[in-house]
Amino acid sequence: MIKKIMLLITLLLFLTSCHTARFFKWNVVNQDDYKKFYNLKIKKSNTPFLFIDHLPNGNVNLPKTVQTRKGVNLTFKEALKKEETLAFLIIRKDSILFEEYFEGATKKSVQASFSMSKSFLSAMIGIAVNKGQIKSIKDPITNYLDFLDKKEFQNITIENLLDMRSGILSKKDFLNPFGQIVKMYYGKNIKKYMTQLKIKQAPDLSYDYSNINSQLLALILEKVTGKMVTENLEEQLWKPLGMEYDALWSVDSKKNKTVKAFCCLNATAIDYAKIGRLYLNNGKWNDKQIVPKDWVTKSTTFTTAKNNFRYSNHWKHAITYEVITDKTVYPDLYVDGGYYVDKNNEKKHFIIYPYPAFFAVGILGQFIYVYPEKEIIIVRLGKKDKNIDWEELFKKIVEMN
């Protein structure tokens, strides 16, 4: 009997402390995960910024039908509901053209951003560079993180982390309960995991999206500012941008309080839109430059064909495909996309070049989509994303408005 009791106690301890047990207990990533983690609060502004409210939704043009990836036509609202959308906002020139919430969510509902957090982190890194706290993004990360082996990691720069070109080994083991990603998401000591990193290849050889890069950036930010990521966010962005509601950022544990910088900022849809507005205005908020203009430019445009125009400075980008013909006028920036075979079994050669939109994106279809030319911001938060091509839907909305 005593042995059984001891075994039960051991099992209970295991279930409450081990990242593997938490993985099995909570199963898959979902929008309510932040409620299971310990969170730090980011306080709202005392002087909130309010977008101009033009509701009801009569000032916006929406697609009559949305085609799923399987070729099924749905109405716009059906498409949103089918993918368990929680919030959908369309803002143009500071006016709310469309704002709806689903499944019991409201304007005040805090929702997970997942990897959209990375773009907020990038803004704070840009501010630290501007203040001289980070001397240069060309600096080796070992100048700032002394727990990394200098010989092994000295060639990796801060810029490599920002562009996901660090060469650090990143295992895409989402379903492995003992894997790297599970340790970072469910584990209780992220800093310990950061001391166990290995190199896959030399930096800047290829794009390899990894949460590790973002977490290292957060540790650099905390080192140079002497403040936690949450403190930096509150002081540098949350209050200056007039956020209406408190936010939460999940940490690894109550004991360690290491922010999960790669994933876990949780806030309202209307407040997420404000980082879009900030970048839409080149880092300027009303009369104050919050994020350096050159940092925003580096984050939102390209001067070279890096990462096939899809990623820069912890922001993602929309791209355009064009089949090459004899009359094709090549844009200034493009890459050869290769070939594909069409429905008629004909080989088509195409090129890729930038589309004038950028966005923060998170798993399960979290988006802050920005189209500068029309001053449009679209925010979508939800529980699913696989059946709808959200980028194409956003493009249609932009074209119609």
N, C-alpha and C positions, 0 to 999 in steps of 0.2 A: 504493500500500500504506500509506504513512504517513497519507494522508487517511482511509483506512478505519479504521486504528487509532485515530486522533484522534476519529473519529465514534463508534467503539465506546466509548472512554473517556468521551466526553461523554454518551452514552446511559446508561452505567452510573451516572454521577454523578447524572444526572437521575432515574433510577429509585430511587436511595437517598435523595434529598433533597427531591424535589418532592412536595407533597401530592397533586397530580393523579396522579402515577405511583403513589403509595402506594394511592390509590383503586382504580386499575386492577389493581394487583398483588394487593391483598387483597379486592377485589371488594365484598362486602356486609358490613354490620355483623354480627358474631356473638359468641358468648360467650367465645371464645378471644382476642379482640382485645387484651386487656391484655398477653398474652404477646408481642405484637409491638411494644408501646410500651416506653419507658423508664418505670420506676415508682419511687416513693418509698415506703419502708416505714413503716407505723404499728405501733408495738410493742404487743403484747398486755399485759394486766394481770398483775401478779404474784399477784393474789388474784382469780382468776376467779369470776364468778357462775355458778352452775349451776342451771338449771331442774330441777324435780322430775321424775324420769324414771319414767313409768308404763307403759313399754312391757312387753309387746307391745301392739299397737294395739287392745286390747279395750275401752278406756274411751271410745271415741268413736263417735258415730253418723254414718254417711256415706250420701250418696245412693246408691241401688242403681243408678240410671241417670243419665247425663249426656247431655243432648241437644246435639248440635253445632249450629252456626249453619245448617247445611244440613238439619237435622231428623233426623239419624242418631242413634239411641240407642246409647250405649256404657256399659259398666260404669265405675265410678269409676276403677279402675286403668287400664282401657283408654284413658280420656280423658286421663289424665296422660301415659301413654306415647305416645299418638298425637301429642301436642303437644311431645314431646321434653322433658318435665319433667326437671329435674336434682335438685331438692329440693322437698319439700312438708312443711311443719310446721303442726301445729295445737296451740296452747298455750292453756290456760284456767286462770286463777288460778295462774299460775306452774307448772302441771303440763303436761308434754308428753303430749298425748292421741294424737298421730299424728306419726310422723317416718319418712320414707322417702326414699331416694336412688336415682337411676336412671342408666343409661348409664355406669356405672363411677364416678360421683361418690360421695363419702363425706361424713361429718360434717366432715372436715378440708378438704374441697375449697374452694378459693377460687373464687368466681363473680362475674362482673360484675354490678354493680347498675344500670348505665346511669343513667337519670334519677332513680332513687331517691336518688342522691347529693345531689340538690337539697334533700331534706328534712333531711339531716345538716347541710348548709350553713346552712339556715334556723335550726336550733338554735344554731349558733355565732354567727349574727348576733344572735339573741335574747340570748345571753350577753353579747355586746359592748355591746348597748343597756343591759342591766342594770348593767354595770360603768361606764357613762358614757363608754365609748370611742367609741360612736356617740351623739351627743346626742339625736337623735330620728329616727324613721323618716320623719318629715315633712321632714327636711332635703333640700335639693337634692343630687343626687349630685355636682355640680360642687364642693361644699364639700370633697369627699374625693378626687376624681379630677381632678387638674390638667391631664391631657392632653386632656380634653374641652373643647370650645369653650363658654365660659360663656354666651354669648348664645344659642347653639343648644340647649344641654342643661340650662339652669338651671331649667326648670320641671318637670323629671323628679325625683321623690323616690325615696328608698330604698323606700318603701312601694309605689310604682308598679312597681319591679323585683320585689319580693316577690310581688305579685299579678298579674304578667304584664300590666301595663297601662301600659307605659312610652311607647308610641308610636314606639319605635325601629324602623326598617325591618328586618324579618326575612324573608328569602326562604326559602320552604319548598322548597328545591331539593335534595332528598335524592339525586337521581340525576344531578345536574349535577356533573361532575368538576372544574369550575372555580368551583363555587358557594360561597356563604358557609358553609354547614354543613360541607361537605367540608374547607374551609380550617381550620375550628376543630377538627374531629375528627382529621384526618390531618396538618395542618400542624405546623410546628416553631417557630412564633413567634406565639403567641396574642396577646400584648400588642400586636404590630404590627397585627394585624387589628382590635383594639379601638380603634385610632386612626383607623380608616377608616369608622366608623359614620355612618349618615345617619338623619334623622328622617322617619318616614312621616306622622305626625299628632300632634296635641297629646296629652299624656299623659292617662290615666284616661278616655278615651272608650270604649274597648272592650278586651276580653280578647284577647291575641295571644301564645300560648305561644311562648317563644323562649329558646334557650340563651344568647343574648347577655345577657339580664337576669341570669342566674345567674352568668355569668363576671364581670360588672361587680360583683356583690355580693361575689364572692370577692376581687377586687382591693381593694374597700373594706375588707373584713375584714383583709386583710394590711396595708393602710395604717395602720389604727387600732391594730392589735395589735403591729405590728412583727415578726410571725411568719408563716411560711408556713401555708397552709391545713392541711397535714398535721400540722404542729406543734400548731396549735390543736385539731385533731381528737383527737390523741393525749392531750393534756393535759386537755382539757375534757370529752371524751366516752369515748374508747376505754378509757383506764385507769380512770376513775371508774365506768364501767358494767361493769367486770369482764369485758371481752372475752377470750375463751378463746384466740383465735388472732391472729397478726399479720395485718394487712391491707396492701393495696397501693393507691396512688392514682396513676394514669397521668398523666404530664406531657407537655408538647409536645415536649420534647427534653432530652437530657442536658445540653446547654449552657445552655438558658434555665430549665428546671425550673419552668415555669408550670403549675400544676395545672389539669387539665381539670375544673373544678369543676362543670360542667353534666352530667357523665356518668359519671366513670370511677373511682369508688371500687370496690374489689374485695375481697370478704370472704366469710366463711362464712355459711350460712343461719342458724345458731344465734346468731351475733353480730348479724346484721341484726335478728333478733327483739327484741333488747334496746333498740333505739331505739323500737320499738313499746311495749315495757313502760314505758319512761321517759315517753312521752306518755300512756299509759294511766293513769299515776299522776300526771298533771298536772305533769310535769317533775321530780318528786321520785324519788330513788333511795335506797331504804331510808330513812335519816333525814336525807339531805342534798338540798337543793333545787339541782339541777344547771341546769335551764333554768327561767327565771321562770314562775310559774304563769299570769300574765296573758298571757305570750307563747304558751304552749301553748293557752290558751283561744282566743286570736285565731287560732291556726293550725287549730284543730279544730272550731270552732263559728262560727255566723253571727249577727249582730245586724241585718244588712241583706241585701237580696237581691243581693249582689255576685256577679258571674260565674255567675249562675244556680245558685248554691250548689255549684259544681263545683271551685272552686279558691280557696285562701287561704293566704298566707304560705308558698308553696312546698310545700303539701300538697294532695292531691286529695281529693275527697269523693264519697260515694255519694249518690244522690238517689232520690226516689220520684215516680212518675207516678200521677196519679189522674184517671180520667174523671169529669167533672162531671155530677152529676144534681141533681134538685130538692132532694134531701135531703143534699147534700154539706155537711159542716161544714168550713169553711175553716180551715186551721191558721194560727197567728200569722204565720208566715213562708212565703210562697209567691210564685210568679210565674206569670203566664198562659202556658201552654205552647202555646196556639194550637189548631189542629185537625189531625186525621189521618183518613184514610178506612179503615174496617175491611174485613174480608173480604166483608161484605154490601153494600159500597159505601155505607155510611152514614158521615156526617160526625160525628166525635166530638171534643168540646172537652175539653181536659185542663189540669190545673195541675201544677206541679212544686214540691216542697218537700224540705227536707233529710231524709236517712235517717241515723240515728245511727251512721255509720261513716266513718272517714277512712283514707287510705292513701298510702304512697309507691309510685310506679309507675315502671317503666322499660320501654323498648322490648323487644320479644320476650317480654313477659309476666313481668317481674320485679315482685313485689308484697310489701309489708309492710302487711297489712290489719289494722285495729284496730277492734274493736267494744266500746266501753267498758262498756256496760250489763251484758254478760256476762263482761267481762274476757277476751275472746278475741283472740288474735293469730294470724294466718295468714301464713305466708311461702311464697311460690311462686317458684322460679327455674327458668328453662328456655330453650330455644332457639327456640320458636315460641309464638304466641299467637292466631292469627287464627281458628281454628275453634271455640274455646270462649269463651263469655261468662264470663270469670273472676269478674266482680263478682256475677253471678247465682249462680254456683256457691258463692262465699263466703257469700252471703246464705243459701242453703239450709243450708249447714253450720252457720252461726250459729243459724238457727231450730231445727235438730235437736239442738243441744247447749246 
